[in-house]
Amino acid sequence: MFEKVLISDDLGSINQGVVTVLDSLAIKNVHQVQYCDDAYLKIKKASMDQEPFDLLITDLSFVSDHRDQIYSSGEALVKALKQEYPELKIIVYSVEDRLQRVRTLINNYNANAYVCKGRRGLIELGKAITSVYDNHSYLSPQVERALSPKSNLEIDDYDVELIRLLSLGLSQEQIGTHLKSKNISPNSLSSIEKRLNKLRIQFKANNAIHLVAIVKDLGLI
């Protein structure tokens, strides 16, 4: 089993629950931090001292305060650490259940597991730790579809934002104005119309309302 574990979460109560799970697995060498930057520096120093961590368990969302952070989110932390320390096992433990985000963390950033906080969160976390130790990945049941080809998730962040704005009741003209104000391209009316038509075909949606409903059901927005 893992010998040295780091927990990165800004809520002490969550950390204590995770410690309890680790203790049940006879993992005693456990360290805790409340900032992503601290997690990065702790892992870096441990590696330099040739006493590396075996596992990182991290949240995604961290409340900002007076401290300037290089890594302001767990997502940025996972991406950076996996690039520098690909052998480090990482489990994401978060309330976030958007499939697109889960898919990015697993497929693009190489996180080893994704566990959703909730009533069964700690039970699933125990299963995830065991699975990752055995070199298997793990996803909580509610986000398992993130890696299923049947989920039809081949859309990018621009598409997600487009549908999110549509779900707020904005017209295509209003969406174009909003995108321009944020310097997001493409933002012309014709480009937005073509993109939405493509998405309707891709998701087999009858209209814009149906498209929003399908995408919401998939957990993309």
N, C-alpha and C positions, 0 to 999 in steps of 0.2 A: 504494500500500500504506500501511498505518498508519505514522504517523511517531513517535508517542509512546505507549508502552505501560507499564502498571503491572502487576506480578505480585504477588499477595497469597497467600502460602502460608508456613506456619511451618516447613517442611522445606527446608533449603538445597539438598539433593540434587534435590528436585523443581524448585525454582527454576532450578537450573543446566540441567536438561533442557529446560525451557521457553525459557530464554535461547538454547539451541542451536537450537531450532526457529525462534525469531524471527530469529536471525542468518542462518539459511538462507534466510529471506525478505527479507534485506537491511534488517531493522529494527534500527537501532542505538541509538535513544534509548529505553532500557529501564530502568525503575526497579523496585526490589524492596522489599517490606515483609513483616513477619511477624505483624502484627496487623491486624484489621479496622478498628479505630479509626484506625490510622496510614494505612490505605488511604483511608478517608473524608476525613481531614484533608488528605492529600496531593492528592487530587482536588479538594477544595474550594479549597485555596490556588492550585492551578494554574489553576483557572477564574477566580478573582479576579484573578490576575496576567495573565489573557488569554493563557495558554499551556496550554490544556486538554489532558488526555489523550484520545487517540482510542479507546483500548481498555483494558479491565480484564480480566485473567485471574485468577480467584479460586477457591480451594478452598472447601469448605463447613465442614469441621471444623477447629477450631483448639484446641490444648491450652491450657487455662487455667493461669495462674500467679499471681504476686503482684499483677499489674496489674489494676485494675478496668476493665472494658471496657463501653462503651455498646453496641457491636455485637460480640456474642460469637460470632457465626457468619457464614459467608459468605452464608447465606440472608437474614439481617437486613441485611447490607451491601448486597446486590443490591436489596432492596426499597427501602431508603432512597435509594440513589444513583439508581435509575430514576425515583423520584418527583421528585427535585431536578434531575437531569441526564438527561432522557429521551433526549437525543441520544448519550449515552455508550454505546458498544458494550460488552457484557459477555459473556464466555465463562466458564461454570462448568466447572472441571476437578477432578473428584472421584472417589473410589472408590465413592461412594454410587450405587446403581443402582435404588433404589425408584421405580417409575413414578409413583406419586402425588406424590412430592417433585419429580421432574423436571417433571411436568405443572404443578405450582404455580409453579415458577420460570419456566417458559416462558409459560404462559397468564396467570397472575396478576401476576407481578413483571416480566414482559417481558424476561427474559434472552434473549440472541440465539443462544446455542448452549449445548449441554451435552455435554461430552466425559468419558467414563469413563477413569480412570487404569487402566493395565494394559499388557499386552505390546505392544499397538498404540496405546496412548494418545497418544504423541508424534506418530505418523503421523497419527492422526485429528485431533489438535490443529492440525497444519499445514493440514489440509483445512478445519477449522472457521474458522481465521483468514482463509483465502482466501474462504470462503463468506460470512462475516459482512462482510468488506470489500466484497463485491459485493452487499450488502444482502439476503442470503439467510440463513435459519436453518440450524442444523446440529445433528443428534443422533447420538451414537454408535449403531451398529447394535443393541446390546443394550438400548437404551432407546427406540428409535424408536416402539414401540407406545404410548408415553406419550401421543402426540397422535392416536392412531387411535381413531375412534368405536367400532370393534369391540372395543376393550379394556374397554368397559363400566365406566369408572372414575368414574361419578357417585356417589361416596361421600365422606363428609367425614372429618375427623380422628377424630371420635367413633366412626364405624363401624370405622375402622382399628384403634383402640384396643380396641374390643369384640372384634374377630376376633383380635387379638393375644393378648388375655387367654384367649380360647377355645382358642387354639393351645397355651397353656401348661397346658391341662388343667383349668382352673377351671370349676366348674359355674356355672349362671346365678345361683344364690344367692351364690356366692363373688364373682362378677363384680360383683353389686350392692353387696356389702359393700366391695369394693375401690374402686368408683367413689364411694361415699359418703365413704370415708376421704380421698379426693382432692378432695372437693367438686365432682365432675363429675356433671352432670345431663343427661338423666334417669337415675335409678339404681334405680327400682322394678323388681321382678321382672317385672311385666306389661309395662312399657315395654321392658325388655331382650328379653323373649320376642318381642314384636311386631317389634322392630327386626331381630332375628336371622331371624325368619320372612320378613320383607321382603327381607333380603339373600340368603336361600336362593333365593327366587323370582327375584330380580334376576340372580343368577349361575347360575341353573338347577342348583343343588346338591341332591343327594338327601338330605343330612343335614349335621350340623355338621362332621364330619370332612371330607366332600367340599368343603364351603364353605371351610374353612381351606386345603385343598390347592389349590383354584382361585385363591384370593387370593394364596397364596404364589407360584404359577406366574406370576401377573401382576406380581409384584414389589412388591406393596402392603405386605407385612409381611416 
